Amino acid sequence: MKRFAPLIFIEAYLLFTLLVFLFGPITFVIHNELLFYVCMISYHLAFILGYVVSNILYRNSGVHHVFEFRSETFYIIFFFAVLASLVTYKNVMINSSLIPWDIFSQISDGIQSPAEVYVQRLEKINAENVASSRFFNVLSIFFMFFKFLFIYYSVYFWRMYDCSKKLLFIMYSILFILPSLAGGVSSILFYFFIFLSVSLFFVKLMSNELAILKIFAVSTIVFLLFSGFFGFMMTQRGGGFEYFNTLSPLGDISVNIATPELGSIIGFYLYSFVWLSSYLVQGYYGFCLALSEPWIWTYGFGSSHFLQNQLLLVFGVDVSNLTFQSRISSVWDEKAMWHSFYAQMANDVSFAGVSLIMFLFGFLLSRVWCSIIFQKSFYGSALMPILVVFFIFLPANNQIFGFIDTISYFFVILALWFFENKKVVYR
Protein backbone atom coordinates (compact mmCIF):
# COMPACT_ATOMS: atom_id res chain seq x y z
CA MET A 1 0.00 0.00 0.00
CA LYS A 2 2.90 2.36 0.74
CA ARG A 3 4.02 2.15 -2.88
CA PHE A 4 0.63 3.34 -4.10
CA ALA A 5 0.08 6.24 -1.69
CA PRO A 6 0.77 9.04 -4.24
CA LEU A 7 -1.52 7.38 -6.79
CA ILE A 8 -4.37 7.18 -4.29
CA PHE A 9 -4.06 10.79 -3.14
CA ILE A 10 -3.66 12.27 -6.63
CA GLU A 11 -6.49 10.25 -8.12
CA ALA A 12 -8.74 11.23 -5.21
CA TYR A 13 -7.88 14.89 -5.77
CA LEU A 14 -8.41 14.80 -9.54
CA LEU A 15 -11.72 12.96 -9.16
CA PHE A 16 -12.74 15.55 -6.57
CA THR A 17 -12.09 18.37 -9.06
CA LEU A 18 -14.27 16.59 -11.61
CA LEU A 19 -17.06 16.33 -9.04
CA VAL A 20 -16.72 20.05 -8.30
CA PHE A 21 -16.92 20.77 -12.03
CA LEU A 22 -20.01 18.61 -12.45
CA PHE A 23 -21.87 19.31 -9.19
CA GLY A 24 -20.20 22.32 -7.57
CA PRO A 25 -21.62 25.78 -6.81
CA ILE A 26 -20.88 26.95 -10.37
CA THR A 27 -22.81 25.22 -13.16
CA PHE A 28 -21.14 24.59 -16.53
CA VAL A 29 -22.83 23.40 -19.71
CA ILE A 30 -20.74 20.49 -21.00
CA HIS A 31 -20.20 20.49 -24.76
CA ASN A 32 -19.29 17.21 -26.50
CA GLU A 33 -20.38 15.46 -23.32
CA LEU A 34 -19.80 11.85 -24.39
CA LEU A 35 -16.34 12.59 -25.79
CA PHE A 36 -15.51 14.58 -22.65
CA TYR A 37 -16.25 11.59 -20.41
CA VAL A 38 -14.39 9.19 -22.72
CA CYS A 39 -11.31 11.41 -22.59
CA MET A 40 -11.45 11.82 -18.81
CA ILE A 41 -11.79 8.07 -18.26
CA SER A 42 -8.97 7.25 -20.68
CA TYR A 43 -6.63 9.84 -19.12
CA HIS A 44 -7.23 8.54 -15.61
CA LEU A 45 -6.87 4.92 -16.65
CA ALA A 46 -3.65 5.69 -18.54
CA PHE A 47 -2.23 7.47 -15.50
CA ILE A 48 -3.12 4.55 -13.22
CA LEU A 49 -1.73 2.03 -15.71
CA GLY A 50 1.56 3.92 -16.01
CA TYR A 51 1.92 3.98 -12.24
CA VAL A 52 1.17 0.25 -11.88
CA VAL A 53 3.49 -0.78 -14.73
CA SER A 54 6.30 1.26 -13.19
CA ASN A 55 5.77 -0.49 -9.86
CA ILE A 56 5.87 -3.90 -11.50
CA LEU A 57 9.11 -3.12 -13.33
CA TYR A 58 10.84 -1.45 -10.41
CA ARG A 59 13.42 -3.38 -8.46
CA ASN A 60 15.17 -1.87 -5.48
CA SER A 61 18.93 -1.78 -6.03
CA GLY A 62 19.59 -1.38 -2.32
CA VAL A 63 21.66 1.74 -2.98
CA HIS A 64 21.05 4.67 -0.62
CA HIS A 65 22.06 8.08 -1.89
CA VAL A 66 23.96 10.52 0.33
CA PHE A 67 23.97 14.24 -0.42
CA GLU A 68 26.37 16.27 1.70
CA PHE A 69 26.06 19.88 2.79
CA ARG A 70 28.72 22.36 1.69
CA SER A 71 28.76 26.07 2.46
CA GLU A 72 30.09 26.95 -0.99
CA THR A 73 27.17 25.05 -2.56
CA PHE A 74 24.77 26.99 -0.36
CA TYR A 75 26.09 30.37 -1.49
CA ILE A 76 26.16 29.39 -5.17
CA ILE A 77 22.54 28.24 -5.05
CA PHE A 78 21.56 31.29 -3.01
CA PHE A 79 23.17 33.71 -5.48
CA PHE A 80 21.41 32.28 -8.52
CA ALA A 81 18.14 31.88 -6.59
CA VAL A 82 18.17 35.59 -5.73
CA LEU A 83 18.97 36.43 -9.35
CA ALA A 84 16.11 34.22 -10.54
CA SER A 85 13.69 35.84 -8.08
CA LEU A 86 14.73 39.29 -9.30
CA VAL A 87 14.02 38.15 -12.86
CA THR A 88 10.60 36.94 -11.76
CA TYR A 89 9.85 40.25 -10.06
CA LYS A 90 10.97 42.12 -13.17
CA ASN A 91 8.77 39.98 -15.43
CA VAL A 92 5.72 40.14 -13.17
CA MET A 93 5.91 43.89 -12.64
CA ILE A 94 7.04 44.58 -16.25
CA ASN A 95 9.97 46.62 -14.97
CA SER A 96 12.69 47.89 -17.29
CA SER A 97 15.46 47.22 -14.76
CA LEU A 98 16.47 44.00 -13.04
CA ILE A 99 16.97 45.97 -9.82
CA PRO A 100 13.53 46.96 -8.46
CA TRP A 101 14.35 50.52 -7.43
CA ASP A 102 10.71 51.40 -6.71
CA ILE A 103 9.88 48.13 -4.98
CA PHE A 104 8.48 49.74 -1.81
CA SER A 105 6.03 51.95 -3.68
CA GLN A 106 4.96 48.99 -5.84
CA ILE A 107 4.32 46.83 -2.79
CA SER A 108 2.35 49.65 -1.17
CA ASP A 109 0.21 50.05 -4.30
CA GLY A 110 -0.27 46.29 -4.58
CA ILE A 111 -1.52 45.97 -1.01
CA GLN A 112 -3.74 49.06 -1.11
CA SER A 113 -5.18 48.63 -4.63
CA PRO A 114 -4.59 45.05 -5.84
CA ALA A 115 -7.39 45.20 -8.42
CA GLU A 116 -6.05 48.35 -10.05
CA VAL A 117 -2.49 47.02 -10.05
CA TYR A 118 -3.66 43.72 -11.56
CA VAL A 119 -5.45 45.48 -14.42
CA GLN A 120 -2.45 47.71 -15.09
CA ARG A 121 -0.23 44.64 -15.31
CA LEU A 122 -2.49 43.03 -17.90
CA GLU A 123 -2.45 46.20 -19.98
CA LYS A 124 1.35 46.28 -19.91
CA ILE A 125 1.60 42.60 -20.80
CA ASN A 126 -0.52 43.17 -23.90
CA ALA A 127 1.58 46.16 -24.94
CA GLU A 128 4.09 45.62 -27.72
CA ASN A 129 6.91 47.43 -25.93
CA VAL A 130 7.37 44.63 -23.39
CA ALA A 131 8.10 41.91 -25.94
CA SER A 132 11.82 42.68 -26.02
CA SER A 133 12.13 42.00 -22.28
CA ARG A 134 11.44 38.33 -22.95
CA PHE A 135 14.82 37.94 -24.64
CA PHE A 136 16.45 37.62 -21.23
CA ASN A 137 14.26 34.57 -20.60
CA VAL A 138 16.23 32.60 -23.19
CA LEU A 139 19.39 33.07 -21.14
CA SER A 140 17.80 32.88 -17.72
CA ILE A 141 16.43 29.38 -18.31
CA PHE A 142 19.91 28.13 -17.36
CA PHE A 143 19.62 29.45 -13.80
CA MET A 144 15.90 29.94 -13.11
CA PHE A 145 15.66 26.45 -11.60
CA PHE A 146 17.71 27.68 -8.62
CA LYS A 147 14.67 29.70 -7.54
CA PHE A 148 12.90 26.55 -6.33
CA LEU A 149 16.00 24.48 -5.66
CA PHE A 150 17.11 26.86 -2.92
CA ILE A 151 13.82 26.30 -1.08
CA TYR A 152 14.22 22.54 -1.16
CA TYR A 153 17.94 22.70 -0.35
CA SER A 154 17.21 24.88 2.69
CA VAL A 155 14.52 22.56 3.99
CA TYR A 156 16.75 19.53 3.49
CA PHE A 157 19.76 21.01 5.30
CA TRP A 158 17.95 23.34 7.71
CA ARG A 159 19.49 21.76 10.80
CA MET A 160 22.96 22.39 9.41
CA TYR A 161 22.33 26.09 8.78
CA ASP A 162 23.79 28.60 11.19
CA CYS A 163 21.83 31.73 12.14
CA SER A 164 23.17 33.75 9.20
CA LYS A 165 22.11 31.14 6.64
CA LYS A 166 18.67 30.83 8.21
CA LEU A 167 18.31 34.62 8.07
CA LEU A 168 19.31 34.60 4.39
CA PHE A 169 16.63 31.99 3.68
CA ILE A 170 13.98 34.08 5.46
CA MET A 171 15.02 37.14 3.47
CA TYR A 172 14.93 35.10 0.26
CA SER A 173 11.44 33.80 1.10
CA ILE A 174 10.23 37.39 1.42
CA LEU A 175 11.81 38.24 -1.94
CA PHE A 176 10.13 35.18 -3.48
CA ILE A 177 6.60 36.26 -2.50
CA LEU A 178 7.03 40.00 -3.13
CA PRO A 179 5.69 39.78 -6.73
CA SER A 180 2.50 38.36 -5.27
CA LEU A 181 2.07 41.38 -3.00
CA ALA A 182 3.20 44.00 -5.51
CA GLY A 183 1.43 42.59 -8.58
CA GLY A 184 -1.77 41.21 -7.09
CA VAL A 185 -0.80 37.69 -8.26
CA SER A 186 -1.94 35.23 -5.60
CA SER A 187 -0.59 32.19 -7.46
CA ILE A 188 3.04 33.04 -6.61
CA LEU A 189 2.26 32.92 -2.90
CA PHE A 190 0.55 29.60 -3.44
CA TYR A 191 3.56 28.17 -5.31
CA PHE A 192 5.81 29.14 -2.44
CA PHE A 193 3.72 27.61 0.32
CA ILE A 194 2.87 24.42 -1.54
CA PHE A 195 6.49 23.90 -2.61
CA LEU A 196 7.76 24.61 0.90
CA SER A 197 5.15 22.35 2.52
CA VAL A 198 5.69 19.43 0.15
CA SER A 199 9.47 19.76 0.46
CA LEU A 200 9.16 19.61 4.24
CA PHE A 201 6.90 16.57 3.99
CA PHE A 202 9.31 14.54 1.88
CA VAL A 203 12.37 15.57 3.87
CA LYS A 204 10.61 14.39 7.03
CA LEU A 205 9.54 11.24 5.23
CA MET A 206 13.14 10.34 4.35
CA SER A 207 14.28 10.98 7.91
CA ASN A 208 11.39 8.93 9.36
CA GLU A 209 10.16 11.91 11.38
CA LEU A 210 6.63 12.10 10.05
CA ALA A 211 3.91 12.91 12.58
CA ILE A 212 0.60 12.50 10.76
CA LEU A 213 -1.44 14.62 13.17
CA LYS A 214 1.11 17.43 13.09
CA ILE A 215 1.27 17.34 9.29
CA PHE A 216 -2.52 17.47 9.06
CA ALA A 217 -2.66 20.44 11.44
CA VAL A 218 0.07 22.36 9.61
CA SER A 219 -1.46 21.59 6.20
CA THR A 220 -4.86 22.80 7.39
CA ILE A 221 -3.39 26.05 8.72
CA VAL A 222 -1.44 26.67 5.51
CA PHE A 223 -4.53 25.97 3.39
CA LEU A 224 -6.69 28.32 5.46
CA LEU A 225 -4.04 31.05 5.33
CA PHE A 226 -3.75 30.74 1.56
CA SER A 227 -7.52 30.61 1.12
CA GLY A 228 -7.84 33.69 3.31
CA PHE A 229 -5.26 35.62 1.30
CA PHE A 230 -6.84 34.45 -1.96
CA GLY A 231 -10.28 35.45 -0.70
CA PHE A 232 -9.02 38.88 0.29
CA MET A 233 -7.53 39.39 -3.18
CA MET A 234 -10.82 38.38 -4.79
CA THR A 235 -12.84 40.76 -2.61
CA GLN A 236 -10.66 43.53 -4.03
CA ARG A 237 -10.89 42.55 -7.70
CA GLY A 238 -13.46 39.77 -8.07
CA GLY A 239 -16.74 41.19 -6.82
CA GLY A 240 -19.90 39.18 -6.21
CA PHE A 241 -20.87 35.77 -7.53
CA GLU A 242 -23.02 37.31 -10.25
CA TYR A 243 -19.75 37.84 -12.11
CA PHE A 244 -19.68 34.13 -12.98
CA ASN A 245 -22.81 34.57 -15.08
CA THR A 246 -20.83 36.83 -17.43
CA LEU A 247 -17.87 34.49 -18.00
CA SER A 248 -19.25 32.62 -21.00
CA PRO A 249 -20.35 34.47 -24.18
CA LEU A 250 -22.48 31.38 -24.85
CA GLY A 251 -24.27 31.73 -21.52
CA ASP A 252 -22.99 28.31 -20.42
CA ILE A 253 -21.94 29.30 -16.90
CA SER A 254 -24.16 30.19 -13.96
CA VAL A 255 -23.87 30.23 -10.19
CA ASN A 256 -26.42 28.59 -7.91
CA ILE A 257 -25.43 30.29 -4.66
CA ALA A 258 -25.80 33.89 -3.52
CA THR A 259 -22.81 35.99 -2.53
CA PRO A 260 -22.44 35.58 1.25
CA GLU A 261 -21.90 38.32 3.78
CA LEU A 262 -18.17 38.83 4.17
CA GLY A 263 -18.40 40.08 7.75
CA SER A 264 -18.40 36.56 9.21
CA ILE A 265 -15.60 34.00 9.02
CA ILE A 266 -17.94 31.39 7.54
CA GLY A 267 -19.20 33.82 4.90
CA PHE A 268 -15.70 34.95 4.03
CA TYR A 269 -14.34 31.42 3.58
CA LEU A 270 -17.44 30.36 1.63
CA TYR A 271 -16.77 33.29 -0.68
CA SER A 272 -13.12 32.25 -0.96
CA PHE A 273 -13.89 28.59 -1.70
CA VAL A 274 -16.43 29.39 -4.42
CA TRP A 275 -13.92 31.64 -6.16
CA LEU A 276 -11.23 29.02 -5.68
CA SER A 277 -13.46 26.35 -7.23
CA SER A 278 -13.94 28.59 -10.28
CA TYR A 279 -10.21 28.89 -10.85
CA LEU A 280 -9.69 25.21 -10.12
CA VAL A 281 -12.17 23.64 -12.54
CA GLN A 282 -12.98 26.17 -15.26
CA GLY A 283 -10.22 24.59 -17.36
CA TYR A 284 -12.47 21.55 -17.83
CA TYR A 285 -15.03 23.79 -19.54
CA GLY A 286 -12.37 25.08 -21.94
CA PHE A 287 -11.38 21.47 -22.59
CA CYS A 288 -14.88 20.40 -23.63
CA LEU A 289 -15.10 23.41 -25.99
CA ALA A 290 -11.75 22.48 -27.56
CA LEU A 291 -13.10 19.01 -28.36
CA SER A 292 -15.14 20.60 -31.16
CA GLU A 293 -12.01 21.71 -33.01
CA PRO A 294 -9.84 19.59 -35.35
CA TRP A 295 -6.28 18.90 -34.26
CA ILE A 296 -3.54 20.98 -35.90
CA TRP A 297 -0.01 20.04 -34.92
CA THR A 298 1.96 22.82 -33.20
CA TYR A 299 5.42 21.25 -33.65
CA GLY A 300 5.95 20.56 -29.96
CA PHE A 301 5.54 24.19 -28.87
CA GLY A 302 1.76 24.44 -28.44
CA SER A 303 1.68 23.09 -24.89
CA SER A 304 3.85 25.88 -23.47
CA HIS A 305 3.31 29.65 -23.60
CA PHE A 306 6.97 30.09 -22.69
CA LEU A 307 8.19 27.95 -25.60
CA GLN A 308 5.79 29.68 -27.99
CA ASN A 309 7.19 33.06 -26.97
CA GLN A 310 10.78 31.91 -27.44
CA LEU A 311 10.01 30.37 -30.84
CA LEU A 312 8.49 33.66 -31.94
CA LEU A 313 11.33 35.71 -30.51
CA VAL A 314 14.22 33.64 -31.87
CA PHE A 315 12.85 32.36 -35.19
CA GLY A 316 9.91 34.67 -35.85
CA VAL A 317 7.52 31.70 -36.05
CA ASP A 318 4.14 32.10 -34.36
CA VAL A 319 2.21 28.89 -33.68
CA SER A 320 -0.12 30.38 -31.08
CA ASN A 321 -2.92 30.81 -33.62
CA LEU A 322 -2.86 27.05 -34.26
CA THR A 323 -3.62 26.10 -30.66
CA PHE A 324 -7.03 24.98 -29.45
CA GLN A 325 -7.00 27.87 -26.98
CA SER A 326 -6.60 30.44 -29.76
CA ARG A 327 -9.28 28.88 -31.94
CA ILE A 328 -11.91 28.87 -29.18
CA SER A 329 -10.91 32.31 -27.88
CA SER A 330 -14.12 33.90 -29.15
CA VAL A 331 -16.14 31.78 -26.69
CA TRP A 332 -13.46 31.14 -24.02
CA ASP A 333 -10.76 33.78 -23.93
CA GLU A 334 -7.29 32.41 -24.57
CA LYS A 335 -5.52 34.72 -22.10
CA ALA A 336 -8.16 35.75 -19.57
CA MET A 337 -9.58 32.28 -18.84
CA TRP A 338 -7.92 29.09 -17.68
CA HIS A 339 -7.34 26.03 -19.88
CA SER A 340 -6.52 22.59 -18.47
CA PHE A 341 -3.26 20.73 -18.98
CA TYR A 342 -5.17 18.18 -21.07
CA ALA A 343 -6.24 20.77 -23.66
CA GLN A 344 -2.86 22.50 -23.79
CA MET A 345 -0.91 19.26 -24.17
CA ALA A 346 -3.36 18.16 -26.88
CA ASN A 347 -1.99 20.97 -29.06
CA ASP A 348 1.16 18.88 -29.52
CA VAL A 349 -0.04 15.29 -29.25
CA SER A 350 -3.81 15.39 -29.97
CA PHE A 351 -6.52 14.48 -27.47
CA ALA A 352 -5.84 10.77 -27.94
CA GLY A 353 -2.11 11.34 -27.44
CA VAL A 354 -2.69 12.91 -24.03
CA SER A 355 -3.37 9.38 -22.75
CA LEU A 356 0.26 8.49 -23.52
CA ILE A 357 1.46 11.61 -21.69
CA MET A 358 -0.60 10.67 -18.63
CA PHE A 359 0.81 7.14 -18.79
CA LEU A 360 4.33 8.59 -18.73
CA PHE A 361 3.52 10.88 -15.81
CA GLY A 362 2.09 7.93 -13.90
CA PHE A 363 5.24 5.93 -14.66
CA LEU A 364 7.48 8.82 -13.60
CA LEU A 365 5.56 9.50 -10.39
CA SER A 366 5.83 5.88 -9.30
CA ARG A 367 9.53 5.69 -10.09
CA VAL A 368 10.32 8.93 -8.25
CA TRP A 369 8.29 7.81 -5.24
CA CYS A 370 10.10 4.46 -5.07
CA SER A 371 13.47 6.21 -5.26
CA ILE A 372 12.44 8.26 -2.23
CA ILE A 373 11.09 5.53 0.03
CA PHE A 374 13.69 2.89 -0.86
CA GLN A 375 16.82 4.87 -1.75
CA LYS A 376 16.36 8.18 0.11
CA SER A 377 16.93 10.01 -3.19
CA PHE A 378 17.78 13.70 -2.73
CA TYR A 379 16.79 14.66 -6.25
CA GLY A 380 13.75 12.40 -6.17
CA SER A 381 12.38 14.23 -3.15
CA ALA A 382 13.38 17.53 -4.81
CA LEU A 383 11.35 16.53 -7.87
CA MET A 384 8.23 15.63 -5.91
CA PRO A 385 7.19 19.20 -4.96
CA ILE A 386 7.05 20.32 -8.60
CA LEU A 387 5.12 17.17 -9.50
CA VAL A 388 2.62 17.93 -6.74
CA VAL A 389 2.24 21.48 -8.06
CA PHE A 390 1.71 20.01 -11.54
CA PHE A 391 -1.11 17.72 -10.42
CA ILE A 392 -2.76 20.39 -8.29
CA PHE A 393 -2.92 22.75 -11.26
CA LEU A 394 -3.60 20.05 -13.88
CA PRO A 395 -7.35 20.82 -14.17
CA ALA A 396 -6.61 24.54 -14.50
CA ASN A 397 -3.46 24.98 -16.60
CA ASN A 398 -0.12 23.55 -17.70
CA GLN A 399 1.91 24.62 -14.71
CA ILE A 400 5.20 22.83 -15.35
CA PHE A 401 5.73 23.58 -19.03
CA GLY A 402 4.06 26.97 -19.21
CA PHE A 403 6.56 29.06 -17.24
CA ILE A 404 10.32 29.47 -17.34
CA ASP A 405 11.07 28.79 -13.68
CA THR A 406 9.01 25.60 -13.46
CA ILE A 407 10.01 24.14 -16.83
CA SER A 408 13.71 24.66 -16.10
CA TYR A 409 13.41 23.23 -12.58
CA PHE A 410 11.52 20.18 -13.81
CA PHE A 411 13.96 19.18 -16.54
CA VAL A 412 17.16 20.02 -14.64
CA ILE A 413 16.12 18.11 -11.51
CA LEU A 414 14.71 15.29 -13.65
CA ALA A 415 18.10 14.91 -15.34
CA LEU A 416 19.97 15.02 -12.03
CA TRP A 417 17.58 12.46 -10.56
CA PHE A 418 17.99 10.16 -13.58
CA PHE A 419 21.77 10.10 -13.31
CA GLU A 420 21.56 9.75 -9.54
CA ASN A 421 19.49 6.60 -10.02
CA LYS A 422 21.30 5.07 -12.99
CA LYS A 423 22.30 2.11 -10.81
CA VAL A 424 18.66 1.05 -10.40
CA VAL A 425 18.09 -2.20 -12.28
CA TYR A 426 15.06 -3.77 -13.93
CA ARG A 427 13.81 -7.29 -14.16
N, C-alpha and C positions, 0 to 999 in steps of 0.2 A: 504493500500500500504506500510505503514511503516513496517509492520510485514514481508513483503516479500522482503525488500531491499537487504539483503545478498544473497538470492536466485537469484535475478535478476543479481546482479553484478558478482557472481561466475559463473553462467551459461553463461553469456556473455563472460567472460574471457575464460572459457574452450572451448566454441564454437569457439572463436577467435583462440585459439591454434590449433584446428582441421583445421581451414581454412588455417593457416600458414603451417601446415603439408601438406595439399593437394595442395595449390596454392602458397606457398611462394617461396622465391628465391632459395631454395634448393629443388630439385626434388627427391622424394622417390618412388621406385617401391613398390606397396602395395601387399603383398602376402595374400592369403586367403581373398580376398577383400570383398566378401559378408558377411562372418562371422565377419570380422572386423567391418563393418557397423552395423550389428545386435548387436554386443557387445556394441559398442559405444552408439547406441540408447537405448538399455536396461539399461545401466549404468546411462545415463542421466535421463531417465524416472524414474528409481528407486530412484535416488537422489531427484528429484522433488517431487515424491510421498511421500517419507519419510518426507520431509519438510512440505508438505501440511497436512499430517496426524497429525504431531506434533502440527501444528497450530490449527487444529480442536479440538484436545484433551486438549490443554492447557487452563487453567483457572487461571486468575490472583488472587492470594491469598490476594493481597493488602498489603503484608508485604514488607517493605523496609529494606534492610540490611545496617547496619552501621559498618564500619571497622575503628577503631581508630588507630592513630599513637602513637607509643611508641619508645623512643630512644633505649631501650634495644633490641627491635625487629629489629630495623634498624641494629645495630651492629652484631647481630646474623646472619641475612641474609647476611650482607656484608662479614663477615668472611668466611662463607661457599661459597659465590659467588666467592670470590677471590681464595679460594682453588679449586673450580671447574674450574675456568679459567686457573689456573696453571696446572691442570690435562689435560685440552684441549691442552694447549701449549706443554706440554710434549708428548702427543699422536701425535699431528700434526708434531712436529719436531723430533719425535722418539728419544727423549733425555733419558738418563739413570737416570737422577736426576729430582725430582720434582721442584727443584729450578733452574731456567734457568741462570746459571752462565755466559754463553756466549751469552746472549740475544742480546747485542748490535752488536756483530759481525754477528750474524744470521740475524738480521734486515737489516744490511748494505748489506749483501750478497743477501738477498731477494729482496731488492729494486734495486740493481745494476744488478743482474743476475737472475731474477725470473724464466726464463726457465730452467736454469741449476739447480737451487735449487729445482724446481718442479720435475725434472727427478730424482735427487738424492733421494728425498723423496720416490718416487715410488719404487726405487731400494731397499731402506731400508725396506719399508712395505712388499715387497715380500721376504725379507730375513727371515730365520728361527729364527735368534737370537732375533727378536723383539716379538715373540709370548708370551714369559713369561710376558712382560709388560702389557698384557691385563688382567692379574689376578686382578690388582688393580681396573679394571672397575667393577668387581662384587661387590666390596665394595663401590665404588664411586657412584653407582646408587642411593644410599640413600641420597646423598647431591648434585648431579649434577643439580637437578632442580633449585637450588638456583641461578645458573648462569643466567637464564632468569628471575626468580622471582625478583631479585634485580632491574633489569631494569624496570619492571612494577611497583614495589613498589615505586621506586624513582620518576617515572612519576606521579603516583597517589598522592604522598605526597610531591611533589616538593615545594609547597608553604610553607610547614611547616619545610623544611630543613633550617638550618642555613648555614653560609658560609663554615664551615668546612665539613659538610655533602655533600654539593654541590661539593666541591673540591674532596672529596672521590669518588663521583659518576663519575666525569670527569676522574679521575685517573683510576677508574675501567673500564670505557669505552675504554680507551686507551689499557689497559691490554686485554680486550675482543677481540679487533681487531688486536692485535700484531701477532697472528698466521697467519693472512691473509697476512701481510706484510713480515713476516719472511719466510713463507712457500710457497708463491706464490699461495695461495688458496683464490680466490676472493669470494667464497660462504660465508665464515665466515663474511666478511664485509657486504654482502647482508643480512644475517640473522640479524645482529645487526641493520641495518638501517630499515629493514622492521618491525622488532619486536618493535623497538623504535617508529616508525611512527604510527603503528597500535595501540600501547598502548596509545599514545598521543591522537589519534582519539577517542578511546572509553572512555578515561577519560574525554575529553571535551564533548563527547556526554552525559555522565551521569550528568555533571554539567551544561548542556544546554548552553555551550559556543561555539558551533560550528559556524564557519564562513566559508561558503562553498568556497568562492573565495580565502580566505587565505589558506584553506586546499588544494585546487587545485594547488595554486602557490607553496606551500611548497612541495607537492607530486611531482610536475614536476621537481623542483630543485633537490630533492633527487634522482629521477629516472635518471636525466641527469648526476648527479655526479657519481652514481653507474655505469651507462653505460659507462661513460668516463673512470673510473678506470678499469672496465672490458675490455674495448677496448684497453687500454694501456697494460694490462696484456697479451692480445691476440696478440698484435703486437710483444711482446717479445718472445712468445712461440708458437703462432698459425700459423704465416705465411700468405700466400695468400690464396684466395678462392679455388685455384686448389687442396688444401689439401682435400677438401670435396669429390673429385672424388676418393680418395684412402680409404675412410672409410669402404666401403663395399667390402668384398672379392668376392661377387656375382656381383659386378658392378651395384648395385641397386641405388646408390646415385650419383647425379650430381648437379652442380651449374649452374644456367642460368644467372649469372651476373659476370662481371669482377671485379677484385679487384680494388677498387677506390684509388685515390691518397690520402695519409694520411696527406698531408700538409694543406688541408682546413678543416674547421670545419664540413662541410656537408659530405665530403669524410670520415672523421674520424668516425663520428657517423653512417654513412651508414655501414662502416666496422664493427663497434661495434654491430649494430642491426642484421646484417646477422649472425655474430658469436653467438649472443645471441639467435637468432631463432633456430640455430642448437642445442644448448644445451637444449632449451626449448621443442622441439618437436621430437627429435630423438628417445625418448622413445617409441613413437607410432610405429616407424618402428620395434623396438625390440619386441613390443607387437604382431604385425602381423606375425612375424617370429615364435613366441612362439605358435601361434595358430595351427601350424602344428604338435606340439608334444602332446602325450597323457599325461593326468594328473597323477602324482604320488604324493601321499600325503606326506607332509614333517612334519607332527606331530605338526603343529602350530609354527614351527620355520623358515619356508622357506621364510616368508615375511620380515624378519629382519636380516641383516648382523650381527648386534650386538648380537642378540639372538643365531644365528648360532655359532658365535665365543665362546660364553659362554657355550653352550651345548658341544662343542668340548673340551673346556678347562676343564670343571668340570667333564663331564661324558665320554669323549673320543669318543663321537658319532658325526660323520660328515654327515650332511644331505645336504650339499651344492651341491653335485654331483647329487642330485635328482631334483634340481630346474630347471625351464624352462631356466633360464639365463645360467646355466652351460651347459645344453644340446644343446643350440644354440650358444655356445661360439665360435665354429669354424667359424661361419658366422657373429656373432655379439658379440664381446668380452665381457665376463662377467664382467670384472673389468674396462676395459678402456672406454667402452661405457655406455650410460645411458639407464635404463630400467624403464618404467612407473610404477606407483603405481599399476595399474590394473594387469600387468603381475606378479609383485612381490607378491601381495596379492593372486593371483590365485594359487600360490604354495601351499597355505594352504587350500583354499576353492574352487578351480576350477574356470574356467572362468565364469560359470553360477553363482557360489556362490558369485562372486564379486558384483553382483546386490544387494544381501542382505546387503553386507558391505556398499555400496553406499546409500541404504535406511537408514541404521542406522546413517551414517554420516549426511544425510539430516535431520533426526529426531533430532539428537544432535545439529546441527547448529541452527535449529529453536528454540529449547528449550533454548539454551544458549542465543540467541539473545533476546528472550522474557524476560528472567531473567534480562537482562541488561536494556531494555527500560521500563520495568514495575516495577522492584524491585531494580534497581540500584545495581545489584550484583557485589561485588568486585571480587570474583573468576570467575564469568561469564565473566567479561571484561578482566580478566587475562588469561582466556582460549582462548579468541578470537584471539589474535596475533598468537598463535601456530596453530590454525585452518586456519588462513589466509596463513601462511607459507605452511601448508600442501596442500592447494588447489593451491597455486601458483606453487608448485613443483610437483603436481600430475601427469602431463604429462611426467615429466622427471624421477622422482624416488620416493621412499617411504621415505619421509623426516621425518615423526614423528617416525616411528617404526624402522628406520634403524640406529639411532645413540643414544648413551647413554644419552646425555643431553636432547634431545627432547623427547625421550620415557619416561624418568623419569618425566620431567616437565608435559607432557600430562596427565599421569595417576595420579600423585600426585594432580595436580590442579583439574583434573576431579573429584577425590574423595572429595576434599575439597568443590568444587562447589556443588556436589550432597548432601552432608550433610548440606550445607548452605541453600539449597532449599528444604529440606525435608518437609517443611510445605506447599509446593505447592500442590494443590489438583486437581483432575481430575473429569470430569463429569462421 
